[in-house]
Amino acid sequence: MIRSALFALLGLAGSAAAETLPGSYDVNGVAANDVLNIRAEPNARAPIVGTLPANAHMVEVVGRQGNWGLVNTGEGAGWAYLKYLTRRPGDDWFRLTGTLRCFGTEPFWSLTLMPAQDTLRREEPGLPEHRLPLGTRQGEAGRATVSFGDAVAGGDLMMEARACSDGMSDRRFGIAVTGRLRPGLAGNSAESALTGCCSLQP
């Protein structure tokens, strides 16, 4: 089951929220034949757990400690030096102007908000994809709500900037989500309650 918790170390409920994390970054200032190391802890002596190519784009930074940003790598997460990561221009995630993918487990589900198309994509394993119109959207200060569809097929989501885990890996996410979905998950006709994480990466 998806589980979410506040991490005091990351300051996601405080200082990081003020920095509008999570955010999308590009690797910058790394030689073309080199990589940006991702380390197990936010210091230059920590073991390397992954790398980012010199031309990496849309790197999602979900937390920050000093000059280090927390990013996902493989099935885990680690720390990259922010000197070599440049914030991409654009609105904060909670303004709901960019693509945002929310997901959960038990059973697996995925809802991808695509504001540019005024559409939400609903996906579940073994079931056909559904597209629903986006409805009311509101967001400010690290929180956002959105409705979609109608009374028969639709729902609503409430998102908040805080640390979130998918419960199946060591990956970390910066947005926790709760909501309702009609019809329910796994083919159920009754409405389902949703709990999960969201990512800026579709």
N, C-alpha and C positions, 0 to 999 in steps of 0.2 A: 504494500500500500504506500502511496505517496506520503512522505512525511516532511514537514517543514518546521524550522526552528530559527529563532534569532541567534546570530553569532555575534557576541559582544566584540570579538576580535576584529571582525570586519566592519563593525559600526554601520550595518545596513539600515538599522532603524534610526540612525542619527546622522552622522556626518556624511556617510555615503549617499543617503537619501537626498541630502542637500546638494550633492554632486550629480544628482540625477542618474545614478547607476541603477540597473545596468545600462551600458552604452556600447555603441559600435565604434571600433577603432581600426586603423590601418597601421601595419608595421611601417616605420619610417626611419631612415638613417642607418639601416643595416646594409652592408656591402652585398652586391648581387650574388656573390659566391659564398655568402655566409648565412647564418640563421639566427633567430632570436631564441635564446634558451628559455625554457619554462622549468622552474625549479620547485622542489618539494616544499620549500619554505621561503618567505620573503627576505632572502639575503643571498649575496653572491657566492657564498661558500656551500650552499645547500645542494644536494644531489640534483642532477638534471633529470626531469621526468618526461620531457617532450621538447619539441621545437616548433617554431613558426617560420615559414619561408620569408625571405626578405621582401617579397611582393604580396604577402598575405593581406587580404581585405576583409572587412566585416567581422573582425575578431570581437567577440562579446566579452567585455569585462564586467564581471558580476559583483566584485568586491574590491576594496582597496585597503592596503596597510602601508602608510608612508608613501614611498615612491614605487610601490609594487602593486600590480593589478592581478586579481584572481581570474584565471581563464580555464576553460575546459581543454583537455587533451586526451584523446582516446576515450577510455572508460573512466578517466579520473580528472583531477583538476590540479593546477599548480600556479606558480607566480611568475609573471613576466615583468621586466623592468619598464616602467612607464615612460622613461626617457625615449624609448624607441617605439612608442605607440601614440598615434595622433588621433584624437577624437574626430569622428566623421561629423560634418555639419548636418544640421537637421533638428527637428523638434525632439523634445524629451519623449520617451516611450509612452508615458501616461497620457499624452495628448492623442494617442491612437491615430496617428497619421501614417505610420509605417506598418509593415507586415509583422504580426505577432503570432507565434504558435504556442498554444496551450495544450497540455497533454496530461494523462494520468494512467494508472494501472488498476487491475482487478475490477472489471476487465479493462483492457487497453482502449484508450480513446484519444482522439486528436481533434482540436478545433483551431483552424488557422484563420485569423482575422486579416482580411485584405482590403483595407480602407480605400485604396486607389480604385478598386473595382466595386466598392460598396457591398462586399460579399464576405460571407463566412463559409469555409469548407469544413464539413464534418466527415471524419474518417474513423472506421472501426475495422479490425481484422475480419475478413470473411464477409463483409457487408459492402454494398455499393456506396460510393462517395455521394454525399449530398451537398448542394450549395444553397445557402439561405441568405436572404437580404439582411444587411446590418441595419439595426434600428438606432435607438437613442444611444449616444456616446457622451460620457462625461469623464473628465480627468483633471487632477491637479495634485501637486505636492506628493508624488509617489504613489498615488492611488487612482484607479480608474474603474468605471463600470460601463458595460455595454449590453444591449439587448439585441436579439436577432430572431428572424423568423416571425411566426405568429402563434396563436393560442394552440394550434394543433401540432405544428412542427417548429420548434424554436427553443428559446431559453434566455438566460442571462448569465453574465459573469461579473465577478468582483475581483479585481487584481490589486495587489499591494506589493510594494518594494520591500521584500525581506527574503532572507536566505531560504532556499528550498532544495530538497533532494528528491530524486526520482525513486528512491527506495530500492533500486536494483543495481546501481553502480556508485562510484565515488565522484561522479560529476556533480557540479553545483550550479544552481540557477539563482537569479536575483529577483524573481517575481513569483509569488505564491498566488494561487487562484482558487476560488470557490465559486459554485454556481448551481444552476438547474438546467436540465436538458429534457426536452419533449420531442418525440417519445423517448423512453429511457434507453439505457445501454443494453447491449447484447440482445436486441430484438424485443425488449420488454415494452409494453404499451404504457405502463405507469411512468411518471416523471422520475428521473434519477437525479440525485444530488452528486455534484462533482467536487473533487478535491485534487489539486495537482500543481504543476509548475508551468511557467511560461518562459519562452526564449525569444530573443530578437532574431534568431536564425531560423528560417522556415524549414 
